[in-house]
């Protein structure tokens, strides 16, 4: 079904640093950026909320 259906995660990715105030102040993420015309090969949910 999916090209990476046999891939398995290890659960070791630490996502906390990207939510640190210093990181956010430096990078100021806005949700804008390049994207493919075709949807990704895995179910993806991208959510941005207001302050």
HTML snippet that shows the backbone in 3Dmol.js (N, CA, C, O; Angstrom):
<script src="https://3Dmol.org/build/3Dmol-min.js"></script>
<div id="view" style="width:600px;height:400px;position:relative"></div>
<script>
const pdb = `
ATOM      1  N   UNK A   1       0.830  -1.190   0.000  1.00  0.00           N
ATOM      2  CA  UNK A   1       0.000   0.000   0.000  1.00  0.00           C
ATOM      3  C   UNK A   1       0.876   1.255   0.000  1.00  0.00           C
ATOM      4  O   UNK A   1       0.822   2.048  -0.940  1.00  0.00           O
ATOM      5  N   UNK A   2       1.685   1.438   1.055  1.00  0.00           N
ATOM      6  CA  UNK A   2       2.590   2.569   1.129  1.00  0.00           C
ATOM      7  C   UNK A   2       4.003   2.093   0.811  1.00  0.00           C
ATOM      8  O   UNK A   2       4.361   0.967   1.159  1.00  0.00           O
ATOM      9  N   UNK A   3       4.816   2.927   0.157  1.00  0.00           N
ATOM     10  CA  UNK A   3       6.158   2.473  -0.201  1.00  0.00           C
ATOM     11  C   UNK A   3       7.042   2.141   0.994  1.00  0.00           C
ATOM     12  O   UNK A   3       8.009   1.392   0.847  1.00  0.00           O
ATOM     13  N   UNK A   4       6.737   2.675   2.169  1.00  0.00           N
ATOM     14  CA  UNK A   4       7.561   2.422   3.346  1.00  0.00           C
ATOM     15  C   UNK A   4       6.802   1.623   4.391  1.00  0.00           C
ATOM     16  O   UNK A   4       7.049   1.766   5.589  1.00  0.00           O
ATOM     17  N   UNK A   5       5.878   0.781   3.942  1.00  0.00           N
ATOM     18  CA  UNK A   5       5.030   0.040   4.868  1.00  0.00           C
ATOM     19  C   UNK A   5       5.830  -0.866   5.794  1.00  0.00           C
ATOM     20  O   UNK A   5       5.360  -1.187   6.886  1.00  0.00           O
ATOM     21  N   UNK A   6       7.035  -1.290   5.387  1.00  0.00           N
ATOM     22  CA  UNK A   6       7.816  -2.177   6.235  1.00  0.00           C
ATOM     23  C   UNK A   6       8.760  -1.417   7.161  1.00  0.00           C
ATOM     24  O   UNK A   6       9.504  -2.042   7.917  1.00  0.00           O
ATOM     25  N   UNK A   7       8.751  -0.102   7.124  1.00  0.00           N
ATOM     26  CA  UNK A   7       9.610   0.698   8.005  1.00  0.00           C
ATOM     27  C   UNK A   7       9.023   0.695   9.415  1.00  0.00           C
ATOM     28  O   UNK A   7       7.805   0.677   9.595  1.00  0.00           O
ATOM     29  N   UNK A   8       9.892   0.713  10.391  1.00  0.00           N
ATOM     30  CA  UNK A   8       9.449   0.751  11.779  1.00  0.00           C
ATOM     31  C   UNK A   8      10.205   1.841  12.522  1.00  0.00           C
ATOM     32  O   UNK A   8      11.422   1.964  12.389  1.00  0.00           O
ATOM     33  N   UNK A   9       9.489   2.620  13.293  1.00  0.00           N
ATOM     34  CA  UNK A   9      10.120   3.668  14.087  1.00  0.00           C
ATOM     35  C   UNK A   9      10.782   3.099  15.329  1.00  0.00           C
ATOM     36  O   UNK A   9      10.449   2.007  15.791  1.00  0.00           O
ATOM     37  N   UNK A  10      11.713   3.853  15.850  1.00  0.00           N
ATOM     38  CA  UNK A  10      12.406   3.429  17.060  1.00  0.00           C
ATOM     39  C   UNK A  10      12.014   4.305  18.244  1.00  0.00           C
ATOM     40  O   UNK A  10      12.325   3.985  19.391  1.00  0.00           O
ATOM     41  N   UNK A  11      11.331   5.411  17.961  1.00  0.00           N
ATOM     42  CA  UNK A  11      10.878   6.262  19.047  1.00  0.00           C
ATOM     43  C   UNK A  11      11.964   7.069  19.727  1.00  0.00           C
ATOM     44  O   UNK A  11      11.785   7.496  20.867  1.00  0.00           O
ATOM     45  N   UNK A  12      13.088   7.288  19.056  1.00  0.00           N
ATOM     46  CA  UNK A  12      14.182   7.985  19.726  1.00  0.00           C
ATOM     47  C   UNK A  12      14.346   9.442  19.299  1.00  0.00           C
ATOM     48  O   UNK A  12      15.251  10.121  19.784  1.00  0.00           O
ATOM     49  N   UNK A  13      13.499   9.933  18.411  1.00  0.00           N
ATOM     50  CA  UNK A  13      13.614  11.316  17.964  1.00  0.00           C
ATOM     51  C   UNK A  13      13.085  12.245  19.057  1.00  0.00           C
ATOM     52  O   UNK A  13      11.927  12.147  19.462  1.00  0.00           O
ATOM     53  N   UNK A  14      13.937  13.135  19.524  1.00  0.00           N
ATOM     54  CA  UNK A  14      13.549  14.099  20.554  1.00  0.00           C
ATOM     55  C   UNK A  14      13.046  15.353  19.861  1.00  0.00           C
ATOM     56  O   UNK A  14      13.835  16.094  19.274  1.00  0.00           O
ATOM     57  N   UNK A  15      11.762  15.598  19.921  1.00  0.00           N
ATOM     58  CA  UNK A  15      11.159  16.758  19.257  1.00  0.00           C
ATOM     59  C   UNK A  15      11.105  17.993  20.151  1.00  0.00           C
ATOM     60  O   UNK A  15      10.700  19.064  19.699  1.00  0.00           O
ATOM     61  N   UNK A  16      11.504  17.858  21.400  1.00  0.00           N
ATOM     62  CA  UNK A  16      11.403  18.983  22.332  1.00  0.00           C
ATOM     63  C   UNK A  16      12.220  20.205  21.932  1.00  0.00           C
ATOM     64  O   UNK A  16      11.733  21.320  22.117  1.00  0.00           O
ATOM     65  N   UNK A  17      13.434  20.067  21.394  1.00  0.00           N
ATOM     66  CA  UNK A  17      14.230  21.257  21.087  1.00  0.00           C
ATOM     67  C   UNK A  17      13.555  22.241  20.131  1.00  0.00           C
ATOM     68  O   UNK A  17      13.766  23.448  20.252  1.00  0.00           O
ATOM     69  N   UNK A  18      12.764  21.764  19.203  1.00  0.00           N
ATOM     70  CA  UNK A  18      12.151  22.699  18.245  1.00  0.00           C
ATOM     71  C   UNK A  18      11.028  23.521  18.868  1.00  0.00           C
ATOM     72  O   UNK A  18      10.539  24.463  18.244  1.00  0.00           O
ATOM     73  N   UNK A  19      10.613  23.184  20.080  1.00  0.00           N
ATOM     74  CA  UNK A  19       9.592  23.960  20.772  1.00  0.00           C
ATOM     75  C   UNK A  19      10.184  24.885  21.831  1.00  0.00           C
ATOM     76  O   UNK A  19       9.445  25.575  22.534  1.00  0.00           O
ATOM     77  N   UNK A  20      11.501  24.903  21.950  1.00  0.00           N
ATOM     78  CA  UNK A  20      12.152  25.782  22.910  1.00  0.00           C
ATOM     79  C   UNK A  20      11.991  27.237  22.466  1.00  0.00           C
ATOM     80  O   UNK A  20      12.101  27.522  21.273  1.00  0.00           O
ATOM     81  N   UNK A  21      11.734  28.161  23.389  1.00  0.00           N
ATOM     82  CA  UNK A  21      11.551  29.562  23.033  1.00  0.00           C
ATOM     83  C   UNK A  21      12.711  30.145  22.223  1.00  0.00           C
ATOM     84  O   UNK A  21      12.476  30.926  21.301  1.00  0.00           O
ATOM     85  N   UNK A  22      13.949  29.787  22.545  1.00  0.00           N
ATOM     86  CA  UNK A  22      15.099  30.332  21.806  1.00  0.00           C
ATOM     87  C   UNK A  22      15.084  29.877  20.347  1.00  0.00           C
ATOM     88  O   UNK A  22      15.370  30.667  19.448  1.00  0.00           O
ATOM     89  N   UNK A  23      14.753  28.619  20.111  1.00  0.00           N
ATOM     90  CA  UNK A  23      14.681  28.092  18.745  1.00  0.00           C
ATOM     91  C   UNK A  23      13.572  28.791  17.974  1.00  0.00           C
ATOM     92  O   UNK A  23      13.776  29.222  16.839  1.00  0.00           O
ATOM     93  N   UNK A  24      12.400  28.904  18.588  1.00  0.00           N
ATOM     94  CA  UNK A  24      11.260  29.537  17.919  1.00  0.00           C
ATOM     95  C   UNK A  24      11.534  31.014  17.626  1.00  0.00           C
ATOM     96  O   UNK A  24      11.130  31.521  16.579  1.00  0.00           O
ATOM     97  N   UNK A  25      12.213  31.703  18.536  1.00  0.00           N
ATOM     98  CA  UNK A  25      12.535  33.113  18.318  1.00  0.00           C
ATOM     99  C   UNK A  25      13.502  33.277  17.151  1.00  0.00           C
ATOM    100  O   UNK A  25      13.402  34.239  16.389  1.00  0.00           O
ATOM    101  N   UNK A  26      14.438  32.340  17.009  1.00  0.00           N
ATOM    102  CA  UNK A  26      15.423  32.431  15.934  1.00  0.00           C
ATOM    103  C   UNK A  26      14.819  32.066  14.580  1.00  0.00           C
ATOM    104  O   UNK A  26      15.120  32.710  13.575  1.00  0.00           O
ATOM    105  N   UNK A  27      13.979  31.050  14.545  1.00  0.00           N
ATOM    106  CA  UNK A  27      13.484  30.534  13.269  1.00  0.00           C
ATOM    107  C   UNK A  27      12.113  31.059  12.875  1.00  0.00           C
ATOM    108  O   UNK A  27      11.771  31.031  11.693  1.00  0.00           O
ATOM    109  N   UNK A  28      11.334  31.528  13.807  1.00  0.00           N
ATOM    110  CA  UNK A  28      10.019  32.107  13.573  1.00  0.00           C
ATOM    111  C   UNK A  28       9.207  31.321  12.543  1.00  0.00           C
ATOM    112  O   UNK A  28       8.895  31.853  11.477  1.00  0.00           O
ATOM    113  N   UNK A  29       8.860  30.067  12.840  1.00  0.00           N
ATOM    114  CA  UNK A  29       8.118  29.250  11.874  1.00  0.00           C
ATOM    115  C   UNK A  29       6.764  29.874  11.557  1.00  0.00           C
ATOM    116  O   UNK A  29       6.064  30.358  12.446  1.00  0.00           O
ATOM    117  N   UNK A  30       6.408  29.855  10.281  1.00  0.00           N
ATOM    118  CA  UNK A  30       5.136  30.441   9.863  1.00  0.00           C
ATOM    119  C   UNK A  30       4.291  29.482   9.028  1.00  0.00           C
ATOM    120  O   UNK A  30       3.192  29.835   8.600  1.00  0.00           O
ATOM    121  N   UNK A  31       4.797  28.274   8.795  1.00  0.00           N
ATOM    122  CA  UNK A  31       4.033  27.299   8.027  1.00  0.00           C
ATOM    123  C   UNK A  31       4.168  27.464   6.530  1.00  0.00           C
ATOM    124  O   UNK A  31       3.628  26.655   5.775  1.00  0.00           O
ATOM    125  N   UNK A  32       4.866  28.479   6.080  1.00  0.00           N
ATOM    126  CA  UNK A  32       5.062  28.704   4.652  1.00  0.00           C
ATOM    127  C   UNK A  32       6.303  27.963   4.185  1.00  0.00           C
ATOM    128  O   UNK A  32       7.278  27.851   4.927  1.00  0.00           O
ATOM    129  N   UNK A  33       6.272  27.469   2.988  1.00  0.00           N
ATOM    130  CA  UNK A  33       7.435  26.786   2.446  1.00  0.00           C
ATOM    131  C   UNK A  33       7.063  25.980   1.212  1.00  0.00           C
ATOM    132  O   UNK A  33       5.888  25.896   0.854  1.00  0.00           O
ATOM    133  N   UNK A  34       8.051  25.391   0.564  1.00  0.00           N
ATOM    134  CA  UNK A  34       7.783  24.621  -0.648  1.00  0.00           C
ATOM    135  C   UNK A  34       7.056  23.318  -0.325  1.00  0.00           C
ATOM    136  O   UNK A  34       7.184  22.769   0.769  1.00  0.00           O
ATOM    137  N   UNK A  35       6.309  22.848  -1.281  1.00  0.00           N
ATOM    138  CA  UNK A  35       5.609  21.575  -1.134  1.00  0.00           C
ATOM    139  C   UNK A  35       5.422  20.953  -2.504  1.00  0.00           C
ATOM    140  O   UNK A  35       5.441  21.646  -3.521  1.00  0.00           O
ATOM    141  N   UNK A  36       5.241  19.642  -2.523  1.00  0.00           N
ATOM    142  CA  UNK A  36       5.011  18.920  -3.768  1.00  0.00           C
ATOM    143  C   UNK A  36       3.573  19.093  -4.212  1.00  0.00           C
ATOM    144  O   UNK A  36       2.682  19.319  -3.393  1.00  0.00           O
ATOM    145  N   UNK A  37       3.352  18.984  -5.513  1.00  0.00           N
ATOM    146  CA  UNK A  37       1.993  19.043  -6.041  1.00  0.00           C
ATOM    147  C   UNK A  37       1.193  17.797  -5.644  1.00  0.00           C
ATOM    148  O   UNK A  37      -0.025  17.859  -5.482  1.00  0.00           O
ATOM    149  N   UNK A  38       1.891  16.667  -5.489  1.00  0.00           N
ATOM    150  CA  UNK A  38       1.244  15.424  -5.092  1.00  0.00           C
ATOM    151  C   UNK A  38       1.299  15.285  -3.576  1.00  0.00           C
ATOM    152  O   UNK A  38       2.264  15.725  -2.950  1.00  0.00           O
ATOM    153  N   UNK A  39       0.268  14.675  -2.975  1.00  0.00           N
ATOM    154  CA  UNK A  39       0.309  14.479  -1.524  1.00  0.00           C
ATOM    155  C   UNK A  39       1.439  13.535  -1.129  1.00  0.00           C
ATOM    156  O   UNK A  39       1.895  12.741  -1.952  1.00  0.00           O
ATOM    157  N   UNK A  40       1.899  13.611   0.128  1.00  0.00           N
ATOM    158  CA  UNK A  40       2.970  12.715   0.569  1.00  0.00           C
ATOM    159  C   UNK A  40       2.515  11.262   0.535  1.00  0.00           C
ATOM    160  O   UNK A  40       1.318  10.978   0.492  1.00  0.00           O
ATOM    161  N   UNK A  41       3.470  10.353   0.555  1.00  0.00           N
ATOM    162  CA  UNK A  41       3.174   8.931   0.487  1.00  0.00           C
ATOM    163  C   UNK A  41       2.703   8.324   1.795  1.00  0.00           C
ATOM    164  O   UNK A  41       2.389   7.134   1.845  1.00  0.00           O
ATOM    165  N   UNK A  42       2.647   9.112   2.847  1.00  0.00           N
ATOM    166  CA  UNK A  42       2.152   8.629   4.146  1.00  0.00           C
ATOM    167  C   UNK A  42       1.088   9.610   4.636  1.00  0.00           C
ATOM    168  O   UNK A  42       1.171  10.801   4.336  1.00  0.00           O
ATOM    169  N   UNK A  43       0.089   9.134   5.386  1.00  0.00           N
ATOM    170  CA  UNK A  43      -0.893  10.053   5.933  1.00  0.00           C
ATOM    171  C   UNK A  43      -0.198  11.125   6.783  1.00  0.00           C
ATOM    172  O   UNK A  43       0.600  10.802   7.663  1.00  0.00           O
ATOM    173  N   UNK A  44      -0.502  12.379   6.521  1.00  0.00           N
ATOM    174  CA  UNK A  44       0.183  13.492   7.183  1.00  0.00           C
ATOM    175  C   UNK A  44      -0.833  14.523   7.647  1.00  0.00           C
ATOM    176  O   UNK A  44      -1.763  14.865   6.917  1.00  0.00           O
ATOM    177  N   UNK A  45      -0.652  15.007   8.846  1.00  0.00           N
ATOM    178  CA  UNK A  45      -1.492  16.069   9.378  1.00  0.00           C
ATOM    179  C   UNK A  45      -0.580  17.219   9.780  1.00  0.00           C
ATOM    180  O   UNK A  45       0.291  17.046  10.632  1.00  0.00           O
ATOM    181  N   UNK A  46      -0.767  18.378   9.183  1.00  0.00           N
ATOM    182  CA  UNK A  46       0.030  19.563   9.487  1.00  0.00           C
ATOM    183  C   UNK A  46      -0.921  20.586  10.066  1.00  0.00           C
ATOM    184  O   UNK A  46      -1.841  21.037   9.384  1.00  0.00           O
ATOM    185  N   UNK A  47      -0.714  20.952  11.300  1.00  0.00           N
ATOM    186  CA  UNK A  47      -1.640  21.839  11.990  1.00  0.00           C
ATOM    187  C   UNK A  47      -0.889  23.056  12.507  1.00  0.00           C
ATOM    188  O   UNK A  47       0.151  22.926  13.153  1.00  0.00           O
ATOM    189  N   UNK A  48      -1.416  24.229  12.221  1.00  0.00           N
ATOM    190  CA  UNK A  48      -0.908  25.479  12.778  1.00  0.00           C
ATOM    191  C   UNK A  48      -2.064  26.148  13.496  1.00  0.00           C
ATOM    192  O   UNK A  48      -3.189  26.162  12.997  1.00  0.00           O
ATOM    193  N   UNK A  49      -1.791  26.699  14.658  1.00  0.00           N
ATOM    194  CA  UNK A  49      -2.833  27.381  15.405  1.00  0.00           C
ATOM    195  C   UNK A  49      -2.433  28.827  15.643  1.00  0.00           C
ATOM    196  O   UNK A  49      -1.260  29.183  15.530  1.00  0.00           O
ATOM    197  N   UNK A  50      -3.385  29.631  15.964  1.00  0.00           N
ATOM    198  CA  UNK A  50      -3.095  31.022  16.292  1.00  0.00           C
ATOM    199  C   UNK A  50      -2.488  31.091  17.687  1.00  0.00           C
ATOM    200  O   UNK A  50      -2.599  30.145  18.468  1.00  0.00           O
ATOM    201  N   UNK A  51      -1.852  32.205  17.993  1.00  0.00           N
ATOM    202  CA  UNK A  51      -1.259  32.371  19.350  1.00  0.00           C
ATOM    203  C   UNK A  51      -2.320  32.204  20.415  1.00  0.00           C
ATOM    204  O   UNK A  51      -2.023  32.306  21.605  1.00  0.00           O
TER     205      UNK A  51
END
`;
const viewer = $3Dmol.createViewer("view");
viewer.addModel(pdb, "pdb");
viewer.setStyle({}, {cartoon: {color: "spectrum"}});
viewer.zoomTo();
viewer.render();
</script>
